[in-house]
Amino acid sequence: MSIDMSNWSGRIDPETNSPRWHQRVQPLTEGAAPGTALVGFCSDEGVRRNKGRTGAAGGPAALRRALGPLAWHQSAPAYDAGDVVCQGEDLDGAHRALAERVAHSLAAGHFPIVMGGGHEVAFGSWSGLAKHLEKTEQCPRIGIINFDAHFDLRDPQFVVSSGTPFAQIANACEQRDWPFAYACLGVSRAANTQALFARAERLGVLVREDKAMTAAALPALIEALNGFMANCDHLYLTVDIDVFPAAQAPGVSAPAPRGVGLEVIEPLIEHIRASGKLRLADLAELNPEYDVDGHTARLAARLIHTLAP
């Protein structure tokens, strides 16, 4: 597998002990010491099907460019594991390829962070984790924590898109006789229909709306997360960048007029990471075609910096 490292660049400081990400990230090779495996998912086919504004296929390259100049404070190695590219309308093929890439990284002891791409990435990411766990566990308890303005629980029988991944996962769990545990934090009532709220209730989804996610509410949010995580053996974290206010993240497929600020989401992500149960993370909907001065890419890069051990 050929891995393009041309997007990794940045300044080099003359002082000692001043490395940056672009100086530490290496192409992933077989037998590499366990670390963070960055996988690109170059797809906005799901966004197109969901009638959103396309351009998120360029997200992985923009994320690498934004992450490269950041100061390196990580304790484990970081690797570029290349890109999965959706060829034309073959979203099913892209999901299968991503699942293979994620499962392979997990088997090698790495912590995969998938860089989207539209939020259709979630089904491929989860499928990779499921593929890895089903080899050793009969009924793994996987908790999905999604920071998102949208439930993405649309019925996939009509069309599979960036709006259906968690309904697809619920169906896959039912087929496997696995529990479905889903928390969606940052939901905009204005952006989700009554049918979606009803489906979330039927599926037992932990829901927190955007207006309830404030700095003052952090202790209550952490308590709710603790209750959710206590019933899970493994966690999959997915962040749709459109959960942030449009002023913080203008370059997304569907900008949020209200959203939830980084000052609330970042400490929650740190708390999830500290649980010791986080196996996989992805970031979705970064759309560089609509980004303003790289604000959105830099925000997403900071989240990777926060997540990587």
C-alpha positions in Angstrom: 0.0 0.0 0.0 1.5 3.4 -1.1 0.9 6.2 1.4 1.2 9.8 0.3 3.0 11.8 2.9 3.0 15.1 0.9 0.4 16.8 3.1 2.5 16.5 6.2 4.5 19.7 6.5 5.2 22.6 8.9 7.8 24.7 10.5 10.9 23.2 12.1 12.0 24.9 15.3 15.7 25.3 15.9 15.3 24.7 19.7 15.9 21.2 21.0 12.8 19.2 22.2 10.5 21.1 19.9 9.0 18.4 17.5 5.8 18.9 15.6 3.4 16.3 14.2 4.8 16.4 10.7 8.2 15.4 12.1 6.8 12.4 14.0 4.1 10.9 11.8 5.4 8.0 9.8 3.8 5.8 7.1 2.2 2.7 8.7 4.2 -0.5 8.2 3.6 -4.1 9.2 5.0 -4.8 12.7 5.1 -1.1 13.7 5.0 -0.5 17.5 1.4 0.2 18.7 0.3 3.8 18.3 -2.2 6.0 16.6 -3.2 4.9 13.1 -4.7 7.8 11.1 -7.0 6.5 8.3 -8.5 8.8 5.7 -12.0 8.2 4.4 -12.4 10.2 1.2 -16.1 10.1 0.6 -19.0 12.5 0.3 -21.3 10.1 -1.6 -23.4 9.7 1.5 -23.7 13.5 1.8 -24.7 13.8 -1.8 -27.4 11.1 -1.3 -28.6 13.0 1.8 -28.8 16.2 -0.3 -26.1 18.0 1.7 -23.3 20.2 0.2 -20.5 18.0 -1.1 -16.8 18.5 -0.6 -16.1 16.4 2.5 -14.1 13.9 0.4 -11.3 16.5 0.7 -11.4 16.4 4.5 -8.6 13.9 5.2 -6.0 16.0 3.2 -7.1 19.2 4.9 -6.9 17.5 8.3 -3.3 16.3 7.6 -2.3 19.8 6.6 -3.8 21.3 9.7 -2.4 18.6 12.0 1.1 18.7 10.7 2.2 22.0 12.2 0.8 21.3 15.7 3.3 20.8 18.6 4.0 17.1 19.4 3.2 16.1 23.0 2.1 12.5 22.4 3.6 9.5 24.3 2.9 6.9 21.6 3.9 6.9 17.9 1.6 8.1 15.2 1.2 6.6 11.7 -0.5 7.6 8.5 -2.4 4.5 7.4 -3.4 6.0 4.0 -6.8 6.6 2.5 -9.9 4.7 1.7 -11.5 6.3 -1.4 -15.1 5.9 -2.4 -15.1 5.1 -6.1 -18.0 6.8 -7.7 -21.2 5.7 -6.1 -19.8 2.5 -4.5 -20.4 3.4 -0.9 -20.9 -0.2 0.1 -17.4 -1.0 -1.3 -15.9 2.0 0.6 -17.5 0.8 3.8 -16.1 -2.7 3.4 -12.6 -1.3 2.6 -12.7 1.0 5.7 -13.9 -1.9 7.9 -10.9 -4.0 6.8 -8.5 -1.1 7.4 -9.8 -0.4 10.9 -9.9 -4.1 11.8 -6.4 -4.6 10.6 -5.2 -1.6 12.6 -6.9 -2.8 15.8 -5.5 -6.3 15.4 -2.0 -4.8 15.2 -2.6 -3.0 18.5 -3.1 0.5 17.1 -5.7 3.1 18.1 -7.4 4.0 14.8 -8.6 7.6 14.2 -10.6 7.8 11.0 -10.6 11.2 9.2 -13.8 11.8 7.1 -15.4 12.3 4.8 -19.1 12.5 5.3 -20.8 10.9 8.3 -21.4 7.8 6.3 -17.9 7.0 7.6 -19.6 5.8 10.9 -20.9 2.6 9.5 -17.6 1.6 8.1 -15.8 2.5 11.3 -18.1 0.6 13.5 -18.1 -2.4 11.1 -14.3 -2.5 11.5 -14.5 -2.5 15.3 -17.2 -5.2 15.1 -15.1 -7.3 12.7 -12.2 -7.1 15.2 -14.2 -7.9 18.3 -16.3 -10.7 16.9 -13.2 -12.9 16.6 -12.9 -13.1 20.4 -16.2 -12.0 22.0 -19.6 -13.5 21.5 -21.6 -10.5 22.5 -19.5 -7.4 22.8 -21.1 -4.4 24.5 -20.0 -1.5 22.2 -21.1 2.0 23.2 -21.4 4.6 20.5 -20.9 8.2 21.6 -21.8 10.7 18.8 -21.3 14.4 19.2 -23.7 15.6 16.5 -26.4 18.1 15.6 -28.2 15.2 13.9 -29.3 11.7 15.0 -28.4 10.2 11.7 -31.0 7.6 12.3 -32.9 7.9 9.0 -34.4 4.6 7.7 -31.8 3.0 5.3 -34.4 1.1 3.4 -35.1 4.2 1.4 -31.5 5.2 0.7 -28.2 4.6 2.5 -26.6 8.0 3.2 -24.7 10.2 5.7 -28.1 10.3 7.5 -28.5 6.6 8.1 -25.3 5.1 9.7 -26.6 4.6 13.2 -29.8 3.0 12.0 -27.6 0.7 9.9 -25.6 -0.1 13.0 -28.8 -0.7 15.0 -29.9 -3.2 12.3 -26.5 -4.9 12.3 -26.6 -5.3 16.1 -30.1 -6.8 15.9 -28.9 -9.3 13.3 -26.0 -10.3 15.5 -28.1 -10.3 18.6 -25.8 -7.6 20.1 -27.0 -4.8 22.3 -27.3 -1.4 20.7 -26.0 1.4 22.9 -26.0 4.9 21.4 -25.5 8.3 22.9 -26.1 11.4 20.7 -25.0 14.6 22.3 -25.6 18.1 20.8 -28.8 17.3 18.9 -30.6 20.2 17.3 -34.4 19.9 17.7 -34.8 22.2 14.7 -32.7 19.8 12.5 -34.4 16.5 13.4 -37.9 15.5 12.6 -40.5 14.1 15.1 -40.0 10.7 13.5 -36.3 10.7 14.3 -36.9 11.7 17.9 -39.4 8.9 18.1 -36.9 6.4 16.6 -34.3 7.5 19.1 -36.7 6.9 22.0 -37.6 3.4 20.7 -33.9 2.5 20.5 -33.1 3.8 24.0 -30.7 6.5 22.8 -29.2 8.8 25.4 -30.0 12.2 24.0 -28.8 15.7 25.0 -29.9 18.6 23.0 -27.6 21.4 22.0 -29.3 24.0 24.3 -28.6 21.7 27.3 -24.9 21.4 26.6 -23.3 24.4 28.4 -20.2 24.8 30.5 -22.5 25.0 33.6 -24.0 21.7 32.7 -20.6 19.8 32.4 -20.9 18.0 35.8 -24.4 16.6 34.8 -23.2 15.7 31.3 -20.2 13.8 32.8 -22.6 12.0 35.2 -24.8 11.0 32.3 -21.8 9.8 30.3 -20.5 7.8 33.3 -23.9 6.0 33.5 -23.8 5.2 29.8 -20.1 4.1 29.8 -20.6 1.8 32.8 -22.7 -0.5 30.7 -20.2 -0.7 27.9 -17.0 -2.8 27.5 -15.8 -0.8 24.4 -16.4 2.7 23.2 -16.5 4.1 19.7 -16.4 7.9 19.6 -17.6 9.7 16.5 -17.6 13.5 16.1 -19.6 15.2 13.4 -17.9 18.6 13.1 -21.3 20.2 12.4 -22.0 19.9 16.1 -19.9 23.0 16.7 -21.3 26.5 16.1 -20.9 27.7 12.5 -18.7 30.5 13.8 -16.2 27.9 15.1 -16.7 25.4 12.3 -18.0 27.0 9.1 -16.5 24.3 6.8 -19.0 21.5 7.2 -21.7 19.9 5.1 -24.5 21.4 7.3 -23.4 24.4 9.4 -25.1 24.7 12.9 -26.7 28.0 13.7 -26.4 27.3 17.4 -24.2 24.2 18.1 -22.1 23.3 21.1 -18.8 25.0 21.8 -15.4 23.5 22.0 -15.2 24.5 25.7 -17.9 21.9 26.4 -17.1 19.1 24.0 -13.3 19.0 24.5 -13.5 18.1 28.3 -16.1 15.5 27.5 -13.8 13.9 24.9 -11.0 14.0 27.4 -13.3 12.2 29.9 -14.2 9.6 27.4 -10.6 9.0 26.5 -9.7 8.7 30.2 -12.2 5.8 30.6 -9.8 3.3 29.2 -12.5 1.9 27.1 -12.1 3.9 23.9 -11.1 1.7 21.0 -11.8 3.8 18.0 -12.6 7.4 17.0 -13.6 9.2 13.8 -14.3 12.8 12.7 -16.8 13.5 10.0 -18.1 16.3 7.7 -15.1 18.5 7.5 -15.7 20.3 4.2 -12.6 22.3 3.1 -14.4 23.8 0.2 -16.4 26.0 2.6 -13.8 26.4 5.3 -12.9 30.0 6.2 -9.2 30.5 6.8 -8.8 26.9 7.8 -10.8 27.4 11.1 -12.7 24.1 10.8 -9.7 22.0 9.9 -7.7 23.5 12.8 -10.5 22.7 15.2 -10.7 19.1 13.9 -6.9 18.8 14.1 -7.0 19.9 17.8 -9.5 17.1 18.5 -7.1 14.5 17.0 -4.3 16.1 19.1 -6.6 15.6 22.1 -7.5 12.0 21.3 -4.1 10.6 20.3 -2.2 9.0 23.2 
